[in-house]
């Protein structure tokens, strides 16, 4: 059958294009039991029988539990897997409501869970060209940019080490209908597909047919051309944003990014917005991009003084700094301790559940290697004879005073941090090193107290180092 062979070749080309052989484990095929996913499962089983796949296949089903036939759908997919002689796994969702966004997010989370259980790095879904056109039109009506108008991507990351691939995204629904008939299989009709309380079903069953009646084939052609144009524009946006991030962004931890960038020119704002979206998606636990309104609020920070912030119920905290912005996922950042933590010698002491830890080591004479300049701001040498025991780590407190280098005396720690442009977010989280008299010896990463720095006459000293735990790939920023 010519159509069958063409579709098998299209799927193989897609798998080759995205190097499917390089992913871990078997391929998880997401099957709802409907026409599209049934055809995808059948086509892949044909390829497996022909030994055209170098990976095992597993049929995966997500039971949403939102209608009275959901258990029957799961049983149908299980029987389909038996018929195709493929392993079957399934999971049933809890009470997540019936909104389209909630169901879609929960479905992908369930697929990620199944993939992790199987050790699978690749998940295949049955989205096709008509789904893509519907998506473009749906996003146009809700408001979107080039990325949204580009439609459904052929591949995208679902989670760390797991990618979703859509090998039928260029296949028209009419072809899938023909292939289902050729397969001799029966699809399960999900009753929610006809429920017009869902906005997408209204679009599919009412709005699009009316448009096609008036515009004919021009509707489909126009949407496909629009999506292709948007894809090209989006490719440029992503490339420029990636270059911007490679030059200006650092990731001290896997939940924080520091973007050092001056106020951009008007013509560069689209690239900055895309860069912000990429940072947000990288740090957000669900890989979520920020809303358009949130993007605009972040961009406006560049016209505001350091210390200004924006954040929302699902978005990350973003703070304006002297150099650019800091973006943080507050849920993963952990909390600073409320009580002081004693810092014994030669012990790595974590500072609460934050990213920080501190270690101090005794030296009978100041070490010459590395030099203070080479060691950087996260290491200091403190005169041993000038600090009462026990030393401790704590957060800053109201009324704290600190003696900066070169100053005539102690100043308010609050004003010192402001003068050193420490981000507001960090001021209440940094581990402040104090001695037994609660005198501040060192503000890690910033400056040692003048009375406690070593001199040419110094004999014994302590070396203290600030470390960052849970770091991600990328350079560590400093104040």
C-alpha positions as CSV (number, residue, x, y, z in Angstrom):
1,X,0.0,0.0,0.0
2,X,1.6,3.2,-1.2
3,X,0.2,5.5,1.6
4,X,1.4,3.0,4.2
5,X,5.0,2.8,2.9
6,X,5.1,6.6,2.6
7,X,4.0,7.0,6.2
8,X,6.4,4.4,7.5
9,X,9.2,6.3,5.7
10,X,8.1,9.6,7.1
11,X,8.2,8.1,10.7
12,X,11.6,6.7,10.0
13,X,12.9,10.0,8.7
14,X,11.6,11.7,11.8
15,X,13.3,9.2,14.2
16,X,16.5,9.6,12.2
17,X,16.3,13.4,12.2
18,X,16.0,13.5,16.0
19,X,18.6,10.6,16.6
20,X,16.1,8.4,18.3
21,X,18.7,5.7,18.7
22,X,20.7,7.9,21.1
23,X,18.0,8.0,23.7
24,X,18.0,5.7,26.7
25,X,15.7,2.7,27.1
26,X,12.7,1.7,25.1
27,X,10.4,4.0,23.2
28,X,7.2,4.9,25.1
29,X,4.2,5.3,22.7
30,X,1.4,7.4,24.2
31,X,-1.9,5.8,23.2
32,X,-5.3,7.1,24.2
33,X,-7.1,4.5,22.2
34,X,-8.4,7.1,19.7
35,X,-7.9,7.0,15.9
36,X,-4.7,8.9,15.8
37,X,-2.7,7.1,18.5
38,X,-4.1,3.7,17.4
39,X,-2.7,4.4,13.9
40,X,0.7,5.5,15.3
41,X,0.9,2.3,17.5
42,X,0.1,0.2,14.5
43,X,2.6,1.9,12.2
44,X,5.4,1.5,14.8
45,X,4.5,-2.2,15.4
46,X,4.8,-2.7,11.6
47,X,8.3,-1.2,11.7
48,X,9.2,-3.4,14.6
49,X,8.0,-6.5,12.8
50,X,10.2,-5.5,9.8
51,X,13.1,-5.0,12.2
52,X,13.3,-1.3,11.2
53,X,13.5,-0.1,14.8
54,X,16.6,-0.6,16.9
55,X,14.6,0.0,20.1
56,X,11.8,-1.8,21.9
57,X,8.3,-0.3,22.0
58,X,6.0,0.1,25.1
59,X,2.4,1.2,24.8
60,X,1.6,3.7,27.5
61,X,-1.9,4.9,28.5
62,X,-3.0,7.7,30.8
63,X,-6.5,7.2,32.3
64,X,-7.8,10.6,33.0
65,X,-10.9,9.3,34.9
66,X,-13.0,12.3,33.6
67,X,-15.8,10.3,32.0
68,X,-17.7,7.1,32.8
69,X,-15.9,5.2,29.9
70,X,-12.4,5.9,31.0
71,X,-11.8,2.4,32.4
72,X,-13.2,1.0,29.2
73,X,-10.7,3.1,27.2
74,X,-7.8,1.7,29.3
75,X,-9.0,-1.8,28.8
76,X,-9.3,-1.1,25.0
77,X,-5.7,0.1,24.8
78,X,-4.5,-2.9,26.8
79,X,-6.2,-5.2,24.3
80,X,-4.7,-3.2,21.5
81,X,-1.2,-3.7,22.9
82,X,-1.9,-7.5,23.2
83,X,-3.1,-7.5,19.6
84,X,0.1,-5.7,18.5
85,X,2.2,-7.9,20.7
86,X,3.7,-5.0,22.6
87,X,4.1,-4.4,26.4
88,X,1.5,-2.2,28.1
89,X,1.8,0.2,31.0
90,X,-0.9,2.6,32.3
91,X,-1.5,5.1,35.1
92,X,-4.8,6.6,36.4
93,X,-4.9,10.3,37.3
94,X,-6.3,11.5,40.6
95,X,-8.9,14.3,40.9
96,X,-7.3,17.1,38.9
97,X,-10.4,18.9,37.6
98,X,-11.6,19.0,34.0
99,X,-9.9,22.1,32.6
100,X,-8.0,21.5,29.4
101,X,-4.8,22.9,30.7
102,X,-4.9,20.9,33.9
103,X,-5.6,17.7,32.0
104,X,-2.9,18.3,29.4
105,X,-0.3,19.1,32.1
106,X,-1.3,16.1,34.2
107,X,-1.1,13.8,31.1
108,X,2.4,14.9,30.3
109,X,3.4,14.5,34.0
110,X,2.0,11.0,33.9
111,X,3.9,10.2,30.7
112,X,7.2,11.5,32.3
113,X,6.5,9.3,35.3
114,X,6.0,6.2,33.2
115,X,9.1,7.0,31.1
116,X,11.2,7.3,34.2
117,X,9.9,4.0,35.5
118,X,10.8,2.4,32.2
119,X,14.1,4.2,31.8
120,X,12.8,5.6,28.5
121,X,14.3,8.8,27.2
122,X,11.8,9.1,24.3
123,X,8.0,9.5,24.3
124,X,6.0,9.4,21.0
125,X,2.6,11.1,20.6
126,X,0.2,11.1,17.7
127,X,-0.3,14.8,17.1
128,X,-0.8,15.4,13.4
129,X,-1.0,18.3,10.9
130,X,-4.6,19.1,11.5
131,X,-3.9,19.3,15.3
132,X,-1.1,21.7,14.4
133,X,-3.4,24.0,12.4
134,X,-6.0,23.9,15.2
135,X,-3.3,24.9,17.7
136,X,-2.1,27.8,15.5
137,X,-5.7,29.1,15.1
138,X,-6.4,28.6,18.8
139,X,-3.4,30.5,19.9
140,X,-4.2,33.3,17.4
141,X,-7.6,33.7,19.1
142,X,-6.0,33.8,22.6
143,X,-3.1,36.0,21.7
144,X,0.4,34.8,21.0
145,X,3.8,35.6,19.5
146,X,6.0,33.9,16.9
147,X,6.7,30.9,19.1
148,X,2.9,30.2,19.5
149,X,2.2,30.8,15.8
150,X,4.9,28.3,14.9
151,X,2.5,25.6,16.1
152,X,3.3,22.3,17.8
153,X,7.0,21.5,17.7
154,X,8.0,18.1,16.3
155,X,10.2,17.5,19.4
156,X,10.6,19.2,22.7
157,X,12.0,18.3,26.2
158,X,9.5,17.0,28.7
159,X,11.9,16.7,31.6
160,X,15.5,16.1,32.2
161,X,16.6,13.3,29.9
162,X,13.1,12.8,28.4
163,X,11.9,14.2,25.0
164,X,8.5,14.0,23.4
165,X,8.6,13.4,19.6
166,X,5.6,13.7,17.2
167,X,6.4,11.7,14.1
168,X,3.0,12.3,12.5
169,X,3.0,16.1,12.9
170,X,3.2,16.5,9.1
171,X,0.5,13.9,8.4
172,X,-3.0,15.0,7.5
173,X,-6.0,13.6,9.3
174,X,-7.4,12.3,6.0
175,X,-4.3,10.1,5.6
176,X,-4.7,8.8,9.2
177,X,-8.4,7.8,8.5
178,X,-7.2,5.8,5.5
179,X,-4.5,4.1,7.5
180,X,-6.9,3.1,10.3
181,X,-9.1,1.4,7.7
182,X,-6.1,-0.4,6.3
183,X,-5.0,-1.6,9.7
184,X,-8.3,-3.3,10.4
185,X,-8.2,-2.0,13.9
186,X,-10.9,-0.3,15.9
187,X,-10.4,3.0,17.7
188,X,-12.1,3.9,20.9
189,X,-14.2,7.0,20.7
190,X,-13.6,9.3,23.8
191,X,-17.0,11.0,24.6
192,X,-15.1,14.1,25.8
193,X,-14.0,14.7,22.2
194,X,-17.6,15.8,21.4
195,X,-18.0,17.9,24.6
196,X,-18.5,21.5,23.5
197,X,-17.8,22.8,27.0
198,X,-14.1,22.4,26.0
199,X,-12.9,25.4,24.0
200,X,-10.8,23.3,21.6
201,X,-13.8,21.1,20.8
202,X,-15.8,24.2,20.0
203,X,-13.0,25.3,17.7
204,X,-12.8,21.9,16.0
205,X,-16.5,21.1,15.6
206,X,-18.1,24.5,15.1
207,X,-15.7,27.3,14.3
208,X,-13.2,25.6,11.9
209,X,-16.0,24.0,9.8
210,X,-17.7,27.4,9.4
211,X,-14.4,28.9,8.3
212,X,-13.7,26.1,5.9
213,X,-17.2,26.6,4.4
214,X,-16.4,30.2,3.7
215,X,-12.7,30.0,2.8
216,X,-12.3,26.5,1.5
217,X,-8.8,25.1,1.2
218,X,-7.4,28.6,1.6
219,X,-7.9,28.3,5.4
220,X,-5.6,25.3,5.7
221,X,-3.0,26.7,3.3
222,X,-3.0,30.1,5.0
223,X,-2.5,28.6,8.5
224,X,0.3,26.3,7.2
225,X,2.0,29.3,5.6
226,X,1.6,31.3,8.7
227,X,3.1,28.6,10.9
228,X,6.0,28.1,8.5
229,X,6.8,31.8,8.5
230,X,6.5,31.9,12.3
231,X,8.8,28.9,12.6
232,X,11.5,30.7,10.6
233,X,11.1,33.9,12.7
234,X,11.1,31.9,15.9
235,X,14.4,30.1,14.8
236,X,16.0,33.5,14.5
237,X,14.7,34.7,17.9
238,X,15.9,31.5,19.6
239,X,19.3,31.7,18.0
240,X,19.8,35.3,19.0
241,X,18.5,34.7,22.5
242,X,20.8,31.7,22.9
243,X,23.8,33.7,21.9
244,X,22.8,36.5,24.3
245,X,22.5,33.9,27.1
246,X,25.8,32.3,26.3
247,X,27.6,35.6,26.7
248,X,25.7,37.1,29.7
249,X,24.0,34.4,31.8
250,X,25.4,32.3,34.6
251,X,23.6,29.5,36.6
252,X,25.1,29.2,40.1
253,X,22.5,26.6,41.0
254,X,19.9,24.7,39.1
255,X,17.2,27.0,40.3
256,X,18.8,30.4,39.8
257,X,20.1,32.5,36.9
258,X,22.1,35.7,36.9
259,X,21.7,37.7,33.7
260,X,24.2,40.5,33.5
261,X,23.0,42.8,30.7
262,X,22.7,46.5,30.2
263,X,19.4,48.1,29.2
264,X,18.8,46.7,25.6
265,X,18.1,48.8,22.6
266,X,14.6,48.9,21.3
267,X,15.4,46.6,18.3
268,X,16.9,44.0,20.7
269,X,13.8,43.7,23.0
270,X,12.4,40.6,21.2
271,X,15.7,38.8,21.7
272,X,15.7,39.7,25.4
273,X,12.1,38.5,25.8
274,X,13.0,35.2,24.3
275,X,16.1,34.9,26.5
276,X,13.9,35.5,29.5
277,X,11.6,32.8,28.4
278,X,14.5,30.4,27.9
279,X,15.8,31.1,31.4
280,X,12.3,30.7,32.9
281,X,11.7,27.4,31.2
282,X,15.1,26.1,32.2
283,X,14.6,26.9,35.9
284,X,10.9,26.3,36.3
285,X,10.2,22.7,37.6
286,X,7.6,22.1,34.9
287,X,9.7,23.8,32.2
288,X,7.0,26.5,32.0
289,X,7.6,29.7,29.9
290,X,6.3,32.9,31.5
291,X,3.1,34.6,30.4
292,X,3.3,37.5,28.0
293,X,2.3,39.9,30.7
294,X,5.0,38.6,33.0
295,X,7.6,38.9,30.2
296,X,6.7,42.5,29.7
297,X,6.9,43.2,33.5
298,X,10.4,41.7,33.5
299,X,11.6,43.8,30.6
300,X,10.3,46.9,32.4
301,X,12.7,46.1,35.2
302,X,15.6,47.4,33.1
303,X,14.1,50.9,33.4
304,X,13.8,50.6,37.2
305,X,16.4,50.8,40.0
306,X,18.2,47.8,41.5
307,X,16.1,46.0,44.1
308,X,12.8,46.2,42.2
309,X,11.1,42.8,41.8
310,X,8.3,41.0,40.0
311,X,6.8,37.5,40.6
312,X,3.5,35.7,40.3
313,X,1.7,32.6,41.6
314,X,3.3,30.3,39.0
315,X,6.2,32.4,37.7
316,X,9.7,32.7,39.2
317,X,10.9,35.6,41.3
318,X,12.8,38.2,39.2
319,X,14.9,41.0,40.8
320,X,16.6,43.9,39.1
321,X,20.3,44.1,40.0
322,X,22.9,46.6,39.2
323,X,24.2,44.4,36.4
324,X,20.9,43.0,35.0
325,X,18.5,40.6,36.7
326,X,18.4,37.6,39.0
327,X,15.7,34.9,38.4
328,X,15.0,32.4,41.2
329,X,12.6,29.5,41.8
330,X,11.6,30.2,45.4
331,X,10.1,26.7,45.8
332,X,13.5,25.0,45.1
333,X,15.7,27.6,46.8
334,X,15.3,26.3,50.4
335,X,15.2,28.4,53.5
336,X,17.9,30.1,55.6
337,X,18.2,29.0,59.3
338,X,16.6,31.1,62.0
339,X,19.2,30.3,64.6
340,X,23.0,30.6,64.4
341,X,25.0,27.6,63.4
342,X,28.4,26.9,65.1
343,X,31.3,26.7,62.6
344,X,33.9,24.2,64.0
345,X,37.3,23.9,62.3
346,X,37.7,21.5,59.4
347,X,34.0,20.8,59.0
348,X,31.9,21.7,55.9
349,X,28.8,23.4,57.4
350,X,25.7,23.7,55.3
351,X,23.7,26.9,55.9
352,X,20.2,25.6,56.5
353,X,18.6,24.3,53.3
354,X,20.1,27.1,51.2
355,X,22.7,26.7,48.5
356,X,25.5,27.9,50.8
357,X,28.0,26.0,52.9
358,X,31.2,27.3,54.7
359,X,34.4,25.6,55.9
360,X,37.2,27.0,58.0
361,X,40.7,25.5,58.3
362,X,43.5,26.5,60.6
363,X,46.9,27.6,59.2
364,X,50.0,28.2,61.5
365,X,51.0,30.9,59.0
366,X,49.1,32.5,56.1
367,X,49.1,30.3,53.0
368,X,50.8,31.9,50.0
369,X,48.9,29.9,47.4
370,X,46.5,30.9,46.1
371,X,46.8,34.6,46.4
372,X,43.9,36.6,47.7
373,X,43.2,37.8,44.1
374,X,43.3,34.3,42.7
375,X,41.1,32.9,45.4
376,X,38.3,35.3,44.7
377,X,35.6,36.8,47.0
378,X,34.4,33.4,48.3
379,X,37.5,32.8,50.3
380,X,39.0,34.9,53.1
381,X,41.9,34.7,55.6
382,X,41.0,35.8,59.2
383,X,43.5,36.5,61.9
384,X,43.1,33.7,64.5
385,X,44.2,35.8,67.5
386,X,41.6,38.5,67.0
387,X,38.3,36.6,67.1
388,X,36.6,35.0,70.1
389,X,35.4,31.4,69.9
390,X,33.0,29.9,69.1
391,X,32.5,31.1,65.5
392,X,29.1,30.8,64.0
393,X,27.0,31.4,60.8
394,X,23.8,33.3,60.9
395,X,21.6,35.5,58.8
396,X,21.8,39.3,59.2
397,X,19.9,40.9,62.0
398,X,18.4,44.4,62.6
399,X,21.1,46.6,64.0
400,X,24.0,44.6,62.6
401,X,27.2,46.7,62.0
402,X,30.2,45.8,59.9
403,X,33.6,47.5,59.5
404,X,34.5,47.6,55.8
405,X,38.0,47.7,54.5
406,X,39.3,51.3,54.3
407,X,36.6,52.7,56.5
408,X,37.1,54.7,59.7
409,X,34.8,52.4,61.7
410,X,31.8,50.2,61.6
411,X,28.7,51.0,59.5
412,X,25.2,49.6,59.3
413,X,25.4,46.2,57.5
414,X,22.2,47.1,55.7
415,X,23.7,50.1,54.1
416,X,27.0,48.3,53.4
417,X,25.1,45.6,51.4
418,X,23.2,48.3,49.5
419,X,26.4,50.0,48.7
420,X,27.9,46.7,47.4
421,X,24.8,46.1,45.3
422,X,24.0,42.8,46.9
423,X,20.6,41.6,45.5
424,X,17.7,42.1,48.0
425,X,16.9,38.4,47.7
426,X,20.4,37.4,48.9
427,X,20.7,39.9,51.8
428,X,18.5,37.8,54.1
429,X,20.0,34.5,53.0
430,X,23.8,35.0,53.0
431,X,25.6,33.2,55.9
432,X,27.2,36.0,57.9
433,X,30.3,34.8,59.8
434,X,30.5,36.1,63.4
435,X,32.8,35.4,66.4
436,X,31.9,34.4,70.0
437,X,31.1,38.1,70.7
438,X,28.7,38.2,67.7
439,X,31.0,40.6,65.9
440,X,30.9,40.2,62.1
441,X,34.2,38.7,60.8
442,X,33.2,38.2,57.1
443,X,30.4,38.8,54.8
444,X,31.0,35.9,52.4
445,X,31.5,36.6,48.8
446,X,31.7,40.4,49.6
447,X,34.3,41.5,52.1
448,X,36.3,40.7,55.3
449,X,36.0,43.0,58.3
450,X,38.9,45.4,58.4
451,X,40.0,44.6,62.0
452,X,40.3,40.9,61.2
453,X,42.2,40.8,57.9
454,X,45.7,39.5,57.9
455,X,48.7,41.8,57.8
456,X,52.5,41.2,57.2
457,X,52.8,40.5,61.0
458,X,50.1,37.9,61.1
459,X,51.1,34.4,62.2
460,X,48.3,32.0,62.7
461,X,45.1,32.5,60.7
462,X,41.9,30.7,59.7
463,X,41.0,30.2,56.0
464,X,37.3,30.3,55.4
465,X,35.6,29.3,52.1
466,X,32.1,29.8,50.9
467,X,30.8,27.0,48.6
468,X,27.7,26.7,46.5
469,X,25.8,23.4,46.7
470,X,23.5,22.0,44.0
471,X,25.1,23.9,41.2
472,X,24.2,23.6,37.5
473,X,26.3,23.9,34.4
474,X,27.5,27.4,34.0
475,X,29.7,30.0,35.7
476,X,29.0,31.2,39.2
477,X,28.3,34.9,39.5
478,X,29.6,37.2,42.2
479,X,28.6,40.5,43.6
